[in-house]
Amino acid sequence: MSVKIEASEGGMDHNVMLGIGLVGALVCIYLVYLNTLMSVEVFAFFGGIAAIIALWWGTDSIKNLCSYGLGTGVPSAGMIALGSGVVAMLFATKLAGISPLLVPVGCVVIAAILGAILGFISDKVLNMNIPVMTRMIAELTVVGSLTMLGFTAMVAGTFSFGDLITGATSVFGVEIASYASSVIGGCVLATIFMLGAIAIQHPFNACLGPNESWDRTQMCAIECGSLSMIVIAIMSLAFLSLSAVVISFVIAIILWGWSYSELIKLSKRDAFAWLDSQPIREVGGEQ
């Protein structure tokens, strides 16, 4: 069995973060459905906020998993989270044929099952022998699916499969249906995948070390998610009205500006704390 090394002490209990992240992301994704109910597009930005909340939770999941010596496993965890998450997300969007309200919850259920299977294989079949492997891979798959669903809902203003594969293009001034002009057909999901993967794997990778602190790492997660949200807002210009895009962009800029300034403050705080610290001595080295 691998031995856990605490990356940082203090901070919020992981189970509390799980609850906040899961419920918060789901609520925000459901708020995107107001677009359908009210025949508008201005609520698309809630999808981006949902993704940021999920990324905030997922960053702590990665830290718990990689506290067992998986230094190079941080990028791998991010990729498996989004790679398996996109599969769960696409399956869940098909539930819109029954009821659109089933999509977010279905996304979580499918992702949890898929993640548990992948976690079990990683731990027992590949013999990684990490006690939290199955649970954390399951959590990260849910995080990845909610991130994909949130950013997709933000760029399209909806999370129904039929709307994600339907686009329109103009031919001699006449609009005709075009799969290639849709969110899925236009390969927008590939860009969303990378924006989500980088945002979930970077915070702990950037902040780990002997002076890693919980609040700085989590603030970095919010900053990375907000930065991805800015790009998603720009991408949504191809699918949403200008007013909806402007609202999403302004909110993303505000979130990024605030989180970046807070991250700099926390980084200066932690740097000052190590100003007069002595080098870390290696075992067996000079005394």
C-alpha positions as a Markdown table, in Angstrom:
| # | Residue | x | y | z |
|---|---|---|---|---|
| 1 | Met | 0.0 | 0.0 | 0.0 |
| 2 | Ser | 1.2 | 3.5 | -0.8 |
| 3 | Val | 1.9 | 6.0 | 2.0 |
| 4 | Lys | 0.1 | 9.3 | 1.9 |
| 5 | Ile | 2.1 | 12.5 | 2.3 |
| 6 | Glu | 0.0 | 15.5 | 3.3 |
| 7 | Ala | 0.5 | 18.2 | 0.7 |
| 8 | Ser | -0.9 | 20.8 | 3.0 |
| 9 | Glu | -2.6 | 21.0 | 6.3 |
| 10 | Gly | -5.8 | 22.9 | 7.2 |
| 11 | Gly | -8.4 | 24.1 | 4.7 |
| 12 | Met | -11.9 | 22.9 | 4.1 |
| 13 | Asp | -12.7 | 19.2 | 4.6 |
| 14 | His | -12.8 | 17.4 | 1.3 |
| 15 | Asn | -16.3 | 15.9 | 1.9 |
| 16 | Val | -17.6 | 19.4 | 2.4 |
| 17 | Met | -15.9 | 20.5 | -0.8 |
| 18 | Leu | -17.5 | 17.6 | -2.6 |
| 19 | Gly | -20.9 | 18.6 | -1.4 |
| 20 | Ile | -20.5 | 22.3 | -2.4 |
| 21 | Gly | -18.9 | 21.4 | -5.7 |
| 22 | Leu | -21.5 | 18.8 | -6.7 |
| 23 | Val | -24.6 | 20.8 | -5.6 |
| 24 | Gly | -23.2 | 24.1 | -6.8 |
| 25 | Ala | -22.3 | 22.9 | -10.2 |
| 26 | Leu | -25.7 | 21.1 | -10.7 |
| 27 | Val | -27.7 | 24.2 | -9.6 |
| 28 | Cys | -25.8 | 26.4 | -12.0 |
| 29 | Ile | -26.2 | 24.0 | -14.9 |
| 30 | Tyr | -29.9 | 23.8 | -14.2 |
| 31 | Leu | -30.1 | 27.6 | -14.3 |
| 32 | Val | -28.9 | 27.5 | -17.9 |
| 33 | Tyr | -32.2 | 25.8 | -18.7 |
| 34 | Leu | -33.9 | 29.2 | -18.0 |
| 35 | Asn | -32.8 | 30.0 | -21.6 |
| 36 | Thr | -35.1 | 27.3 | -22.9 |
| 37 | Leu | -38.0 | 28.2 | -20.6 |
| 38 | Met | -37.8 | 31.9 | -21.3 |
| 39 | Ser | -36.6 | 31.7 | -25.0 |
| 40 | Val | -33.5 | 33.7 | -24.3 |
| 41 | Glu | -29.7 | 33.1 | -24.2 |
| 42 | Val | -28.5 | 35.4 | -21.5 |
| 43 | Phe | -28.3 | 32.7 | -18.8 |
| 44 | Ala | -25.6 | 30.8 | -20.6 |
| 45 | Phe | -22.9 | 32.2 | -18.3 |
| 46 | Phe | -24.2 | 30.0 | -15.5 |
| 47 | Gly | -22.6 | 27.1 | -17.4 |
| 48 | Gly | -19.2 | 28.6 | -17.0 |
| 49 | Ile | -19.7 | 29.2 | -13.3 |
| 50 | Ala | -20.8 | 25.6 | -12.9 |
| 51 | Ala | -17.5 | 24.5 | -14.5 |
| 52 | Ile | -15.5 | 26.7 | -12.2 |
| 53 | Ile | -17.2 | 25.3 | -9.1 |
| 54 | Ala | -16.5 | 21.7 | -10.4 |
| 55 | Leu | -12.9 | 22.6 | -11.1 |
| 56 | Trp | -12.5 | 24.0 | -7.6 |
| 57 | Trp | -13.7 | 20.7 | -6.1 |
| 58 | Gly | -11.7 | 18.6 | -8.6 |
| 59 | Thr | -8.4 | 20.4 | -7.7 |
| 60 | Asp | -8.7 | 19.1 | -4.2 |
| 61 | Ser | -9.6 | 15.6 | -5.5 |
| 62 | Ile | -6.4 | 15.6 | -7.5 |
| 63 | Lys | -4.4 | 16.7 | -4.5 |
| 64 | Asn | -5.8 | 13.9 | -2.4 |
| 65 | Leu | -5.0 | 11.4 | -5.1 |
| 66 | Cys | -1.5 | 12.7 | -5.9 |
| 67 | Ser | -0.6 | 12.9 | -2.2 |
| 68 | Tyr | 0.5 | 9.3 | -2.6 |
| 69 | Gly | 3.6 | 10.1 | -4.5 |
| 70 | Leu | 2.0 | 10.6 | -7.9 |
| 71 | Gly | 3.9 | 13.7 | -8.9 |
| 72 | Thr | 3.7 | 13.1 | -12.6 |
| 73 | Gly | 0.2 | 11.7 | -12.1 |
| 74 | Val | -1.3 | 15.2 | -11.9 |
| 75 | Pro | -1.5 | 15.7 | -15.7 |
| 76 | Ser | -2.7 | 12.1 | -16.1 |
| 77 | Ala | -5.4 | 12.6 | -13.6 |
| 78 | Gly | -6.6 | 15.7 | -15.4 |
| 79 | Met | -6.7 | 13.9 | -18.7 |
| 80 | Ile | -8.6 | 10.9 | -17.4 |
| 81 | Ala | -11.0 | 13.2 | -15.7 |
| 82 | Leu | -11.9 | 15.0 | -18.9 |
| 83 | Gly | -11.5 | 12.0 | -21.2 |
| 84 | Ser | -13.9 | 9.9 | -19.3 |
| 85 | Gly | -16.0 | 12.9 | -18.4 |
| 86 | Val | -16.7 | 13.8 | -22.1 |
| 87 | Val | -18.0 | 10.2 | -22.7 |
| 88 | Ala | -20.4 | 10.5 | -19.7 |
| 89 | Met | -21.5 | 14.0 | -20.8 |
| 90 | Leu | -22.3 | 12.9 | -24.4 |
| 91 | Phe | -24.3 | 9.9 | -23.1 |
| 92 | Ala | -26.2 | 12.2 | -20.7 |
| 93 | Thr | -27.2 | 14.7 | -23.3 |
| 94 | Lys | -29.1 | 12.0 | -25.1 |
| 95 | Leu | -31.4 | 11.9 | -22.0 |
| 96 | Ala | -32.9 | 15.2 | -23.2 |
| 97 | Gly | -35.1 | 13.0 | -25.5 |
| 98 | Ile | -36.9 | 11.9 | -22.4 |
| 99 | Ser | -36.6 | 15.1 | -20.4 |
| 100 | Pro | -33.9 | 17.9 | -20.5 |
| 101 | Leu | -34.0 | 18.0 | -16.7 |
| 102 | Leu | -32.5 | 14.5 | -16.6 |
| 103 | Val | -29.3 | 15.6 | -18.4 |
| 104 | Pro | -27.3 | 17.1 | -15.4 |
| 105 | Val | -28.2 | 14.4 | -12.9 |
| 106 | Gly | -27.8 | 11.7 | -15.5 |
| 107 | Cys | -24.3 | 13.1 | -16.3 |
| 108 | Val | -23.3 | 12.7 | -12.6 |
| 109 | Val | -24.7 | 9.2 | -12.3 |
| 110 | Ile | -23.1 | 7.9 | -15.6 |
| 111 | Ala | -19.8 | 9.6 | -14.8 |
| 112 | Ala | -19.7 | 8.2 | -11.2 |
| 113 | Ile | -20.2 | 4.6 | -12.5 |
| 114 | Leu | -17.7 | 5.0 | -15.3 |
| 115 | Gly | -15.2 | 6.6 | -13.0 |
| 116 | Ala | -15.6 | 3.9 | -10.3 |
| 117 | Ile | -14.8 | 1.2 | -13.0 |
| 118 | Leu | -11.8 | 3.1 | -14.2 |
| 119 | Gly | -10.6 | 3.6 | -10.6 |
| 120 | Phe | -11.0 | 0.0 | -9.7 |
| 121 | Ile | -9.0 | -1.1 | -12.8 |
| 122 | Ser | -6.3 | 1.4 | -12.0 |
| 123 | Asp | -6.0 | 0.3 | -8.4 |
| 124 | Lys | -6.6 | -3.4 | -8.5 |
| 125 | Val | -5.8 | -4.5 | -12.1 |
| 126 | Leu | -2.8 | -2.2 | -12.6 |
| 127 | Asn | -1.8 | -2.8 | -9.0 |
| 128 | Met | -1.3 | 0.9 | -8.1 |
| 129 | Asn | -2.5 | 0.1 | -4.5 |
| 130 | Ile | -3.6 | 3.6 | -3.6 |
| 131 | Pro | -6.5 | 3.5 | -1.0 |
| 132 | Val | -8.3 | 6.5 | -2.5 |
| 133 | Met | -7.8 | 5.6 | -6.1 |
| 134 | Thr | -11.3 | 4.3 | -6.9 |
| 135 | Arg | -13.1 | 7.1 | -5.1 |
| 136 | Met | -10.9 | 9.9 | -6.5 |
| 137 | Ile | -11.0 | 8.7 | -10.1 |
| 138 | Ala | -14.8 | 8.5 | -9.7 |
| 139 | Glu | -14.9 | 12.0 | -8.4 |
| 140 | Leu | -12.6 | 13.3 | -11.1 |
| 141 | Thr | -14.8 | 11.7 | -13.8 |
| 142 | Val | -17.8 | 13.5 | -12.3 |
| 143 | Val | -15.8 | 16.7 | -12.2 |
| 144 | Gly | -14.7 | 16.3 | -15.8 |
| 145 | Ser | -18.3 | 15.6 | -17.0 |
| 146 | Leu | -19.7 | 18.6 | -15.2 |
| 147 | Thr | -16.9 | 20.8 | -16.5 |
| 148 | Met | -17.6 | 19.6 | -20.1 |
| 149 | Leu | -21.3 | 20.0 | -19.6 |
| 150 | Gly | -21.0 | 23.4 | -18.0 |
| 151 | Phe | -18.7 | 24.9 | -20.7 |
| 152 | Thr | -20.7 | 23.3 | -23.4 |
| 153 | Ala | -23.9 | 24.8 | -22.1 |
| 154 | Met | -22.2 | 28.1 | -21.9 |
| 155 | Val | -21.0 | 28.1 | -25.5 |
| 156 | Ala | -24.3 | 26.8 | -26.8 |
| 157 | Gly | -26.8 | 28.1 | -24.3 |
| 158 | Thr | -28.3 | 24.7 | -23.9 |
| 159 | Phe | -27.3 | 21.1 | -23.0 |
| 160 | Ser | -29.7 | 19.1 | -25.1 |
| 161 | Phe | -28.1 | 16.7 | -27.6 |
| 162 | Gly | -30.4 | 17.7 | -30.5 |
| 163 | Asp | -29.4 | 21.4 | -30.1 |
| 164 | Leu | -25.7 | 20.5 | -29.8 |
| 165 | Ile | -25.7 | 18.8 | -33.2 |
| 166 | Thr | -27.8 | 21.3 | -35.0 |
| 167 | Gly | -26.3 | 24.5 | -36.5 |
| 168 | Ala | -27.1 | 26.8 | -39.4 |
| 169 | Thr | -25.1 | 28.2 | -42.3 |
| 170 | Ser | -26.0 | 30.8 | -44.9 |
| 171 | Val | -26.1 | 29.9 | -48.6 |
| 172 | Phe | -26.9 | 32.9 | -50.9 |
| 173 | Gly | -28.6 | 34.6 | -48.0 |
| 174 | Val | -30.7 | 31.5 | -47.1 |
| 175 | Glu | -30.1 | 29.8 | -43.8 |
| 176 | Ile | -30.0 | 26.0 | -43.9 |
| 177 | Ala | -29.3 | 23.4 | -41.2 |
| 178 | Ser | -25.7 | 22.3 | -41.0 |
| 179 | Tyr | -24.1 | 19.7 | -38.7 |
| 180 | Ala | -20.7 | 21.1 | -39.3 |
| 181 | Ser | -21.8 | 24.5 | -37.9 |
| 182 | Ser | -23.0 | 22.9 | -34.6 |
| 183 | Val | -21.1 | 22.7 | -31.3 |
| 184 | Ile | -20.4 | 19.0 | -31.7 |
| 185 | Gly | -20.0 | 19.0 | -35.5 |
| 186 | Gly | -17.7 | 22.0 | -35.4 |
| 187 | Cys | -15.3 | 20.2 | -33.0 |
| 188 | Val | -15.8 | 22.8 | -30.4 |
| 189 | Leu | -15.8 | 20.0 | -27.8 |
| 190 | Ala | -12.2 | 19.4 | -28.5 |
| 191 | Thr | -11.3 | 23.0 | -27.5 |
| 192 | Ile | -13.5 | 22.7 | -24.4 |
| 193 | Phe | -11.8 | 19.5 | -23.5 |
| 194 | Met | -8.3 | 21.1 | -23.5 |
| 195 | Leu | -9.5 | 24.2 | -21.7 |
| 196 | Gly | -11.0 | 22.0 | -19.0 |
| 197 | Ala | -8.1 | 19.6 | -18.8 |
| 198 | Ile | -5.5 | 22.4 | -18.4 |
| 199 | Ala | -7.7 | 24.1 | -15.8 |
| 200 | Ile | -8.0 | 21.0 | -13.6 |
| 201 | Gln | -4.4 | 19.8 | -13.8 |
| 202 | His | -2.6 | 23.1 | -13.5 |
| 203 | Pro | -3.5 | 24.4 | -10.0 |
| 204 | Phe | -2.0 | 21.6 | -7.9 |
| 205 | Asn | 0.9 | 21.1 | -10.4 |
| 206 | Ala | 1.7 | 24.8 | -10.1 |
| 207 | Cys | 1.4 | 25.1 | -6.3 |
| 208 | Leu | 2.7 | 21.8 | -5.0 |
| 209 | Gly | 5.9 | 21.8 | -3.0 |
| 210 | Pro | 7.0 | 22.1 | 0.6 |
| 211 | Asn | 5.1 | 25.4 | 1.1 |
| 212 | Glu | 1.9 | 24.4 | -0.8 |
| 213 | Ser | -1.2 | 26.0 | 0.9 |
| 214 | Trp | -4.8 | 25.0 | 0.5 |
| 215 | Asp | -6.2 | 28.5 | -0.1 |
| 216 | Arg | -3.5 | 29.4 | -2.7 |
| 217 | Thr | -4.1 | 26.1 | -4.6 |
| 218 | Gln | -7.8 | 26.5 | -4.6 |
| 219 | Met | -7.6 | 30.2 | -5.7 |
| 220 | Cys | -5.4 | 29.1 | -8.5 |
| 221 | Ala | -8.2 | 26.7 | -9.6 |
| 222 | Ile | -10.7 | 29.5 | -9.7 |
| 223 | Glu | -8.3 | 31.7 | -11.6 |
| 224 | Cys | -7.6 | 28.9 | -14.2 |
| 225 | Gly | -11.3 | 28.1 | -14.5 |
| 226 | Ser | -12.1 | 31.8 | -15.0 |
| 227 | Leu | -9.4 | 32.1 | -17.7 |
| 228 | Ser | -10.9 | 29.2 | -19.6 |
| 229 | Met | -14.4 | 30.8 | -19.1 |
| 230 | Ile | -13.1 | 33.9 | -21.0 |
| 231 | Val | -12.1 | 31.8 | -24.0 |
| 232 | Ile | -15.4 | 30.0 | -23.9 |
| 233 | Ala | -17.3 | 33.3 | -23.9 |
| 234 | Ile | -15.4 | 34.3 | -27.0 |
| 235 | Met | -16.2 | 31.0 | -28.7 |
| 236 | Ser | -19.9 | 31.4 | -27.9 |
| 237 | Leu | -20.0 | 34.3 | -30.3 |
| 238 | Ala | -20.5 | 31.8 | -33.1 |
| 239 | Phe | -23.6 | 30.4 | -31.5 |
| 240 | Leu | -25.2 | 33.0 | -29.2 |
| 241 | Ser | -26.5 | 36.5 | -29.5 |
| 242 | Leu | -24.1 | 39.4 | -28.9 |
| 243 | Ser | -25.9 | 40.4 | -25.6 |
| 244 | Ala | -25.5 | 36.9 | -24.2 |
| 245 | Val | -21.8 | 36.8 | -25.2 |
| 246 | Val | -21.1 | 40.2 | -23.7 |
| 247 | Ile | -22.7 | 39.1 | -20.4 |
| 248 | Ser | -20.7 | 35.9 | -20.2 |
| 249 | Phe | -17.5 | 37.7 | -21.2 |
| 250 | Val | -17.8 | 40.5 | -18.6 |
| 251 | Ile | -18.6 | 38.1 | -15.8 |
| 252 | Ala | -15.6 | 35.9 | -16.8 |
| 253 | Ile | -13.3 | 38.9 | -16.9 |
| 254 | Ile | -14.5 | 40.0 | -13.4 |
| 255 | Leu | -14.0 | 36.6 | -11.9 |
| 256 | Trp | -10.6 | 36.2 | -13.5 |
| 257 | Gly | -9.5 | 39.7 | -12.4 |
| 258 | Trp | -10.6 | 39.1 | -8.8 |
| 259 | Ser | -9.1 | 35.6 | -8.6 |
| 260 | Tyr | -5.8 | 36.6 | -10.2 |
| 261 | Ser | -5.3 | 39.5 | -7.8 |
| 262 | Glu | -6.1 | 37.2 | -4.8 |
| 263 | Leu | -3.7 | 34.6 | -6.1 |
| 264 | Ile | -0.9 | 37.1 | -6.3 |
| 265 | Lys | -1.6 | 38.2 | -2.7 |
| 266 | Leu | -1.5 | 34.6 | -1.5 |
| 267 | Ser | 1.6 | 33.9 | -3.5 |
| 268 | Lys | 3.4 | 36.9 | -1.9 |
| 269 | Arg | 2.2 | 35.8 | 1.5 |
| 270 | Asp | 3.7 | 32.3 | 1.1 |
| 271 | Ala | 6.9 | 33.6 | -0.5 |
| 272 | Phe | 7.4 | 36.0 | 2.4 |
| 273 | Ala | 6.9 | 33.1 | 4.8 |
| 274 | Trp | 9.9 | 31.3 | 3.2 |
| 275 | Leu | 12.1 | 34.4 | 2.9 |
| 276 | Asp | 14.5 | 33.4 | 5.6 |
| 277 | Ser | 14.0 | 29.6 | 5.4 |
| 278 | Gln | 17.0 | 27.3 | 5.2 |
| 279 | Pro | 17.6 | 24.9 | 2.3 |
| 280 | Ile | 15.9 | 21.5 | 2.7 |
| 281 | Arg | 18.5 | 19.0 | 3.8 |
| 282 | Glu | 18.6 | 15.7 | 2.1 |
| 283 | Val | 18.8 | 12.5 | 4.2 |
| 284 | Gly | 22.4 | 11.5 | 4.5 |
| 285 | Gly | 23.7 | 14.9 | 3.4 |
| 286 | Glu | 26.0 | 17.2 | 5.2 |
| 287 | Gln | 24.9 | 18.3 | 8.7 |
